[in-house]
Amino acid sequence: MNALYLIGFVQSIFFIVLILTKRKKQLKDYLLSGYILILGLNLIFMYWMETGFHDTNPLVIILDFAYWVLLGPLLFLYIEITTAKKPKLKWIHLIHLFPLVFILIAFSDYFRTGLNSSFFNYRSNSPLFIAGYLVWMYNSPIYYIILIFKLRKHRRNIKTYFSTPKNVDLKWLNYLLHGFAVFLFFLLFSGLIIRLLKLEVTLNSYHFTWLIMVIYIFGIGFYGYKQKGIFSEFEIKNNEEPIDEKIKETEQNLRSNNRQYLKTGLHDEEALIIQKQLELIMKRDKPYLDYEITLPKLANLLNTSSHKLSQVINEKYNTNFFEFVNCFRLNDLKILLTKTENAEIKIMALAYDCGFNSKSAFYTFFKKETSLTPTEYRNKQLATVEV
């Protein structure tokens, strides 16, 4: 089964080369390449363990220390940059190297006195060593938990900017994150499960975790090559704060019930003008029929800024951009569903005509707003018409 490790490592190098030879590389491509490299180093270390190279060169354990404690931070940074308006690394991101520095310090006794034996046979009662071991083992699982909450928060923010979740990379990021979790689970708990269930440990069961790793590398290499940044279409002017900061200020000002928004400078009079223009353009031009309509696009049609438009939608309609736009789509669809001449037309075909572009999001939103499925609503309305 040593070939399994080599295959996984070679394919990780292949995908790294593929990603780094893209014509238009972004920061997130370099981070994904680094993440894949760390996964590949994981496999080459296992190959050295199986072939005995580690036994004669115990210092390579440093590689094990590094890749295992860097997996979580690199995944965090990739998701952070992919979902950012202005994707760039900052000095604060160096904090993610702290776990690695800490465990190297905590394991310093091993480097001084224990290199004549395998680290896995080394024992120390030093509180620093024990703390370092715990950080080493559970750093990546803790990052996984942090990223779950990060993506949940970001999913809510998506509705501030987009009218449809389709083509937004959250699905890819969820696959990336939860695929990592599957690997973590089998790596950390498969041995415990085998002992608890008193299963016979075979060569295949030992290598199953690493087979998952190989499949995971293939999946993220193949699909990660094609991914775009979620907010890549948003261009921020040099003198304008990022949209998410403006939205945050808007929400804070709304909670304080100020007549004039202190930081955004939007007066009641201007808000009313934007509201009237918004209602006019939504009824006259129906921009919501464009399934790719976004907050900046709609703001551009109104000759206003994204943060002011979002502020008006939040305050005047007590909703977010996603729900505001989809309510217009829903109203159009309701009319179509009541017409007998549309009775034989598929509901999703009508939904697409109204601007919906995601089947799952459409059904979820329809049920939430009407307490009925689209089919139930149509049947109820047509039955009323026939009577």
C-alpha positions in Angstrom: 0.0 0.0 0.0 3.0 2.3 -0.1 2.0 3.2 -3.6 -1.1 4.8 -2.2 1.0 7.4 -0.4 3.2 8.1 -3.5 0.1 8.4 -5.7 -1.4 10.9 -3.4 1.8 12.9 -3.1 2.3 13.0 -6.9 -1.2 14.1 -7.6 -0.9 16.9 -5.0 2.2 18.1 -6.9 0.3 17.8 -10.2 -2.6 20.0 -8.9 -0.2 22.5 -7.4 1.5 22.9 -10.8 -1.9 23.1 -12.5 -3.1 25.8 -10.2 0.1 27.9 -10.3 0.2 27.8 -14.1 -3.2 29.5 -14.4 -3.1 32.7 -16.5 -4.8 34.9 -13.9 -3.7 33.7 -10.5 -5.0 35.2 -7.3 -3.9 35.1 -3.7 -6.3 32.4 -2.9 -4.7 30.2 -5.6 -1.4 30.3 -3.8 -3.1 29.6 -0.5 -4.9 26.6 -2.0 -1.6 25.4 -3.4 -0.1 25.7 0.0 -2.9 23.7 1.6 -2.6 21.0 -1.0 1.2 20.9 -0.5 0.7 20.4 3.2 -1.7 17.5 2.5 0.8 16.0 0.2 3.6 16.3 2.7 1.3 14.4 5.1 1.3 11.5 2.7 5.0 11.5 1.9 5.7 11.4 5.7 3.5 8.4 5.9 5.5 6.8 3.1 8.7 7.5 5.0 7.1 5.9 8.1 6.1 2.8 6.1 9.5 2.4 4.4 11.6 2.9 7.5 13.2 6.2 6.4 11.7 7.9 9.5 13.3 5.3 11.8 16.8 6.1 10.6 16.1 9.9 10.2 13.9 10.8 13.2 14.5 14.5 12.6 11.9 14.4 9.8 9.3 14.4 12.5 9.5 18.1 12.2 7.6 17.7 9.0 4.9 15.9 10.9 4.8 18.7 13.4 4.5 21.3 10.7 1.9 19.9 8.3 -0.5 18.7 11.0 -0.6 22.0 12.9 -0.7 24.1 9.7 -3.6 22.4 8.0 -6.3 24.3 10.0 -4.6 27.7 9.6 -4.1 27.3 5.9 -7.7 26.3 5.3 -8.8 29.2 7.4 -6.8 31.7 5.4 -8.0 30.2 2.1 -11.6 30.6 3.2 -10.9 34.0 4.6 -9.4 35.3 1.4 -11.9 33.7 -0.9 -14.8 35.4 1.0 -13.1 38.7 1.4 -13.9 42.0 -0.5 -10.2 43.0 -0.6 -8.3 39.7 -0.6 -4.9 40.4 0.9 -2.8 39.0 3.7 -2.3 41.2 6.8 0.3 41.2 9.5 -2.4 40.0 11.9 -2.6 36.7 9.9 0.8 35.8 11.3 -1.0 34.8 14.5 -1.9 31.6 12.8 1.8 30.6 13.0 1.7 30.7 16.8 0.6 27.1 17.3 3.5 25.9 15.2 6.0 28.0 17.1 4.5 26.9 20.4 4.8 23.2 19.7 8.3 23.5 18.4 9.2 25.2 21.7 7.2 22.7 23.7 8.9 19.7 22.0 12.4 21.2 22.3 13.4 18.6 24.9 12.9 15.9 22.3 15.2 17.7 19.9 17.9 17.9 22.6 17.6 14.5 24.1 15.3 12.2 22.2 16.4 12.2 18.6 17.9 8.7 19.0 14.4 7.3 19.2 11.0 7.8 17.5 9.0 10.7 18.7 6.0 8.4 19.0 7.9 6.4 21.7 9.1 9.6 23.5 7.4 10.5 26.8 7.7 13.6 29.0 5.9 14.8 32.1 6.7 18.4 31.4 3.6 20.6 31.5 5.0 22.5 28.5 5.4 19.2 26.5 1.8 18.1 27.4 0.4 21.4 26.4 2.3 21.3 23.2 1.1 17.8 22.5 -2.5 18.9 23.0 -2.1 21.9 20.7 -0.5 19.7 18.1 -3.3 17.1 18.2 -6.3 19.4 18.4 -5.3 22.6 16.7 -6.8 21.5 13.3 -10.1 20.3 14.8 -10.5 23.6 16.6 -10.0 25.4 13.4 -12.7 23.3 11.8 -15.2 24.4 14.5 -14.2 28.0 14.0 -14.7 27.8 10.3 -18.2 26.3 10.7 -19.2 29.5 12.5 -17.4 31.6 10.0 -19.2 30.2 7.1 -22.6 30.4 8.8 -21.9 34.1 9.4 -20.8 34.6 5.9 -23.9 32.8 4.6 -26.0 35.5 6.2 -23.8 38.2 4.7 -24.3 36.8 1.3 -28.0 37.8 1.3 -26.8 41.4 1.7 -25.2 41.4 -1.7 -26.7 38.7 -3.9 -30.2 37.9 -5.0 -29.5 34.2 -5.7 -27.0 31.9 -4.1 -26.2 30.1 -7.3 -22.6 30.4 -8.5 -21.6 31.7 -5.1 -18.7 29.6 -3.8 -20.2 28.6 -0.4 -21.1 25.2 -1.7 -17.5 24.6 -2.7 -16.2 26.0 0.6 -18.6 23.6 2.5 -17.3 20.7 0.5 -13.7 21.8 1.2 -14.4 22.2 4.9 -16.4 19.1 5.6 -14.2 16.9 3.5 -11.4 18.0 5.8 -13.7 17.0 8.7 -14.2 13.5 7.3 -10.4 13.0 7.1 -10.0 14.4 10.7 -12.7 12.1 12.0 -11.2 8.9 10.6 -7.7 9.9 11.5 -8.5 10.7 15.2 -11.2 8.3 16.0 -11.0 5.3 13.6 -8.6 3.5 16.0 -10.9 4.2 18.9 -13.9 2.9 17.1 -12.1 -0.2 16.0 -11.2 -0.9 19.7 -14.6 -0.2 21.0 -16.4 -2.4 18.5 -13.6 -5.0 18.8 -13.1 -5.1 15.0 -10.3 -7.0 13.5 -7.6 -4.5 12.4 -6.5 -5.3 8.8 -4.1 -3.6 6.5 -7.0 -2.2 4.5 -8.6 -0.6 7.6 -5.3 1.0 8.5 -4.9 2.6 5.1 -8.6 3.6 4.7 -8.0 7.0 6.3 -5.2 7.8 3.9 -7.3 6.6 0.9 -9.8 9.3 2.0 -6.9 11.8 2.0 -6.0 10.9 -1.6 -9.6 11.2 -2.7 -9.9 14.5 -0.9 -6.7 15.9 -2.6 -8.1 14.9 -6.0 -11.4 16.6 -5.3 -10.1 19.9 -4.0 -7.4 20.0 -6.7 -9.9 19.4 -9.5 -12.6 21.7 -8.4 -10.5 24.3 -6.6 -8.7 25.1 -9.9 -12.0 26.5 -11.3 -13.1 28.5 -8.3 -13.5 32.3 -8.3 -13.7 34.7 -5.3 -17.2 35.2 -4.0 -16.9 39.0 -4.3 -14.6 39.2 -7.3 -17.1 41.4 -9.2 -17.1 44.1 -6.5 -14.7 46.9 -7.2 -14.1 49.2 -4.2 -13.0 52.8 -4.9 -9.9 54.0 -3.3 -11.8 56.5 -1.1 -14.6 54.2 -0.3 -14.6 51.8 2.7 -15.4 48.1 1.9 -19.1 47.4 1.5 -19.2 45.1 4.5 -17.9 47.8 6.8 -20.5 50.2 5.6 -23.2 47.6 6.1 -22.0 47.0 9.6 -22.2 50.7 10.3 -25.7 50.9 8.9 -26.9 48.1 11.2 -25.4 49.8 14.2 -26.9 53.2 13.3 -30.3 51.5 12.7 -30.2 50.0 16.2 -29.5 53.4 17.7 -32.5 55.0 15.8 -30.7 58.1 14.8 -32.5 60.5 12.6 -29.3 61.1 10.6 -26.9 58.2 10.1 -23.8 59.6 11.7 -21.2 57.7 9.7 -22.8 57.1 6.4 -24.3 60.6 6.1 -27.7 59.5 4.8 -30.5 61.9 5.8 -34.1 61.0 5.9 -34.8 63.1 2.9 -32.2 61.4 0.8 -33.4 58.0 2.0 -36.9 58.8 0.9 -35.7 59.9 -2.6 -33.7 56.6 -2.9 -36.8 54.6 -1.8 -39.0 56.3 -4.4 -36.5 55.7 -7.1 -36.0 52.2 -6.0 -39.8 51.4 -6.1 -40.1 53.1 -9.5 -37.3 51.2 -11.2 -38.3 47.9 -9.7 -41.9 48.3 -11.1 -40.9 49.9 -14.4 -37.6 48.2 -15.4 -37.9 45.0 -13.4 -34.2 44.6 -12.8 -35.0 41.6 -10.6 -35.6 39.5 -13.8 -31.9 39.5 -14.1 -30.9 36.5 -12.0 -27.4 37.9 -11.6 -28.6 41.2 -10.1 -26.5 42.2 -7.1 -26.5 45.1 -4.7 -23.8 47.1 -6.5 -25.6 46.6 -9.8 -28.9 47.8 -8.5 -27.2 50.7 -6.7 -25.5 51.7 -10.0 -28.9 51.9 -11.7 -30.1 54.3 -9.0 -26.9 56.4 -9.1 -26.2 55.8 -5.4 -23.8 53.8 -3.4 -24.2 50.2 -2.3 -24.1 51.0 1.4 -26.8 53.7 1.1 -29.1 51.4 -0.9 -28.6 48.6 1.6 -29.4 51.0 4.4 -32.6 52.1 2.7 -33.7 48.4 2.2 -32.9 47.5 5.8 -34.7 50.5 7.3 -37.6 51.1 5.0 -38.5 47.5 4.3 -37.0 45.8 7.3 -35.4 43.1 5.2 -32.1 42.4 3.3 -31.3 42.6 -0.4 -31.9 38.9 -1.1 -35.4 38.9 0.3 -36.3 42.3 -1.1 -35.5 41.2 -4.7 -37.0 37.8 -4.4 -40.3 39.1 -3.1 -40.7 40.9 -6.4 -39.9 37.7 -8.2 -42.3 35.8 -6.1 -45.1 38.3 -6.7 -44.6 37.9 -10.5 -44.6 34.2 -10.2 -47.8 34.1 -8.1 -49.6 35.9 -11.0 -48.3 33.4 -13.5 -49.3 30.4 -11.3 -52.9 31.6 -11.2 -53.3 31.7 -15.0 -54.9 28.6 -16.5 -52.9 28.9 -19.7 -49.7 28.3 -17.6 -51.1 25.1 -16.0 -49.1 22.8 -18.2 -45.8 24.8 -17.9 -43.3 23.5 -15.4 -43.1 25.7 -12.3 -39.3 26.0 -12.5 -39.6 27.3 -16.1 -41.9 30.0 -14.8 -39.6 30.6 -11.9 -36.6 31.1 -14.2 -38.7 33.6 -16.2 -39.2 35.6 -13.0 -35.5 35.8 -12.2 -35.0 32.8 -9.9 -32.0 30.8 -10.8 -31.5 28.2 -8.0 -34.1 25.5 -7.6 -33.3 24.7 -3.9 -33.2 28.4 -2.9 -36.4 29.1 -4.8 -38.4 26.3 -3.1 -37.1 27.3 0.3 -38.0 30.9 -0.2 -41.4 30.1 -1.7 -42.3 27.8 1.2 -41.1 30.4 3.7 -43.2 33.2 2.3 -46.4 31.2 1.5 -46.3 28.2 3.8 -47.0 26.2 0.7 -44.9 24.4 -1.9 -45.2 25.9 -5.4 -47.3 23.0 -6.6 -49.6 23.3 -3.7 -50.0 27.0 -4.3 -50.7 26.5 -8.0 -53.3 23.8 -7.4 -55.0 25.9 -4.8 -55.2 28.9 -7.0 -56.3 27.0 -10.1 -59.0 25.3 -8.1 -60.3 28.7 -7.0 -60.3 29.9 -10.6 -62.2 26.9 -11.9 -64.9 27.3 -9.2 
